Structure formats: C-alpha cells, structure tokens
Amino acid sequence: MFVVMIASECAPVAKVGGLADVVFGLSRELEIRGHVVEIILPKYDCMSYDHIWGFQVSYQDLWVPWYNGAIHCTVWFGFVHGRKCFFIDAHSADNFFNRGTYYGFPDENRRMAFFTKAALEFMLKAGKRPDIIHTHDWQTALAPVLLFEIYKFQGMENQRVCHTIHNFRHQGVAGADILWGTGLGRPEYYFSKDRLGDDFNPSAINFTKGAVVYSNFITTVSPQHAWEVRHTDQGYGLGHILHMHQQKFGGVLNGIDYEMWNPETDAHIHHHYSVDSLDGKYRNKEALRDRLLLRKDYKPLIAYVGRLDTQKGLHLIRHALFYSLWNDAQFVLLGSGPELGINDYFWQLKHYLNETPDCHLEIGFDEKLAHMIYAGADMIVVPSMFEPCGLTQMIALRYGTVPIVRAVGGLVDTVFDWDYSSKPLSEHNGYVFYQADYQGLESAMRRAIGLWNLYPEEFRRLIVNGMHYDYSWNHPGQNYLNIYEHIRHK
Ligand code: ADP
C-alpha cells in the first residue's frame, strides 16, 4: 500500500508533543511491514535540520491557489531517520512557517489551512496517488474536505482518508474567510450543521468536524478515549457528530518506540536488564538513589514522571508524595510545566521537603533522568483527570515498574488491576483506581505498597507480567493497516 501522512509534526525533526512520535513511529512500522510511506510537513525555520539527510529541492515551482491568486511554494525532500519527508516552503508575505516557533499565532487557522491545501496541491501536481491519506489533528483536518469537494474532480478520485484526533481540545474553529482562501467557497453549503458548521458558534466552521464528516475513517488514540469523547464532556462538543458517524469511528492505542525504550540497551541507564534477569533493575534503583541523594533503606520507591498540568491530577500527585512518605516509601517526582503558578507551587514543595532523605523533586525536563527513573523505581503513579492514551504507563511496564493509574482513557486499555481485573492472572500488570480523590488513590497505593512489603515474590510476578506486554507499534501498526484495508475499496 502507498500511504501519505499529512501532519504538522514528525519526530524528531519537528516535535512539540506526542503527535510527532505517532507520525514517526507509525510510519516506520508500516514501512517495516513493506508499505510505502511518505510524510508531508511544513518547512519550518525552527525545525531540527540536523535530523534530515539528503535535503534537496524536490519540486521547484508549486503554485498553490489561495483566495483569488496563488502562492508560490518550493517542496523539499529529505530522509528523517529513514522516513521519506517532503517539506512545503511557502514564499509569501504571510511568512507562514518562518516564525521561530511551531505554533501560537493569531492566524493559526489560516496557516494550517494553507499547509493542508498546499499538501493536496503538491500531491495532485506531482502525480502522487496514494491508496490512503492519513491526516492528524485539527491542523490537517481540512484535507478530507478538500479532497472530496475539489481534488476528487481533478484526478484524485481513488484516494481514501483516515483522520486521527490526538487532542479534542483543539479543533480549528474559524470564520468564512478560510472557505474563500482554500477555494471551497459556498459558505451557505459548508456552514450547514451536517458539514463543517460548528455546533456552538453559528458563525464558525470547525475543521475537525469537517474531518469527522468527510473522512472514510476517524480514529482517536485509545479505545476507551473513543468511548469517552462520544459519551462525556471529553469530546469538547464533538460527541454528537461522532455519534452520527459512529460506524467509521474507533480507537487505536498508540505504541511506544521499543528501540528508544529498551532496558536491555538503553544508553541512559547504568545497568541493563531484561525480564529474565531483573538484578540490573535493583542496581538501577541504587544508582537512582545515589544520583538523587536518597537514603538507602529497604523501602519501595514510587515515582511520577510527566508534565505538571491540571490534566495530570496535580492534587493526587501531591497526595501520592505524602502518602508514600507516611507509609514508609520513597517518592521521586520529575515534572515540568508551562504554567508559572503550578511550577512555583512545586518549587515550594521542594523547598519544604528539602531535608527529607526519602523524597526528591526535580522540576524541569530531563530525558536521562526520566530513563533512570523508569529503570530504578518500583512503582509509578499516573493519577490523570483525563488521558487520551498516555505513554508513561507503557514505558513503565517495559521497564518493570508497576503502574498505579486512574481508570481514564488509554490507562484503562493498558493497565489491569492485580486484585480486581477479570483477565487471567498472568495478564494483571498494575493497580487501578476510579475516583479522583484521596481515598481512590490511597485504595490503590495501599495495595501496591502492601504487596511490595509483604509478598515480594508476588510483586516480582507483577513486574514480570508487565514486562511481557507488547506495547510497541506492532499491534497498532496492524490495526491501522486493517482500517486502511477496510476503507481502501470503498
Ligand atoms: P503527555 O503527552 O500528555 O505529556 P504522555 O504520557 O503521553 O503525556 O507522554 C509523556 C512523555 O513525555 C513520556 O515519554 C515522558 O517520559 C515524557 N516526559 C514528560 N515530562 C517529562 C520530564 N519532565 N522530563 C523528561 N521526560 C518527560
């Protein structure tokens, strides 16, 4: 199969968040399975150009229709760690992609609508006729609309679109000018509630709603989240339209990069280990304690790694820390957050606990320390308020660190409670709680700490169970191929 991904990010060349990892990881998996994948991205000035090999002009004069005229573009090509990437370079006074950062501009909708239009125009002119076009998030959500309303009639009638929504909070809500810019025109037609008309703002179109209506298939990043966005407020207003199109909507869990996250080869950790020889894991615990000046006692070490954001359940993270200390466990936090108030709060907490030999808070982003924590901790807490997929629990499982998670989103699909899961015992891999309050969290932490203290052999079984799971791109890759195959012949 020939698949073209159109996305605003791809790791590691242009990465802001998890979307970038998915675009790269899924593309690589599809290629390993023998399919041809090409990725179309904007040519940002702020990209990491040192991750591109063989960078060269691929298509010199691409004129992209825009409002009543056209914008002159050059399309570049290069390999990003083996992936074939095309970069759209727009030469216009708007300076769409040369602004020093990836996102955060007042004309965000216009620049991403232009990128999407340019990607389709490039495919049309360059003769690219993939079986599947896979688009991601609101930035490229207009692609299926443009394909089936314009490009289909210009020679692209056999292409099918799969659109993945990674984050429902951002949907691309814009005014009628985008319709004129992209050549769609006809506001009275597109503002219809059955098409792009936003359900809450009568004078706006909604890009993501357009993708839901026009795509051949829509996915989000876990089966549980697919349920949540239809039936709870997590759909941010898209629940109804997803309900109308439920027959072509589903959740596919993301994978993690098993080359980067591998305790047998990880260059960031002191001692390599595997499911057959866990000794290295215990030595990593000592190395982590050395690094963070923690007391070396016979105690479990519990960790949090992640952004410090209300999404992550800040009150529960804080409570997990104190509950650990009160229950003779150690706690390590590695967290970073964009919000000043939240950062200040955790800095204060850090000062308050400065003298405590059983606890360390590291505020900031530190890749190496993250690897050391995954390898050295006994348990990791993920008490999120919402979590579309979540990677931390999957990484933890790979490193034999037992996840203690709240039952939301992808956490439900990946962590199965040691005491209560209905799966066979060999598939129980962590602890799960439901309520977003202290009692809920404690109900799971108490059981986890208890097992560690009283039944170490059982705890070891729990570790081994987790390490046997395969959360690589292997299964998600197959799931996406099944979807592609399903829509391809429609
Ligand atoms: P989200 O995408 O909501 O931030 P995920 O669980 O999907 O959460 O992914 C988080 C990823 O970022 C994980 O790989 C985690 O290890 C990493 N990470 C988060 N915060 C930090 C930090 N402060 N230092 C190092 N790595 C971090």
Boltz pocket constraint, residues with backbone or C-beta under 6 A from the ligand:
constraints:
  - pocket:
      binder: B
      contacts: [[A, 17], [A, 18], [A, 305], [A, 306], [A, 307], [A, 334], [A, 335], [A, 336], [A, 362], [A, 364], [A, 365], [A, 366], [A, 367], [A, 370], [A, 389], [A, 390], [A, 391], [A, 392], [A, 393], [A, 395]]
      max_distance: 6.0
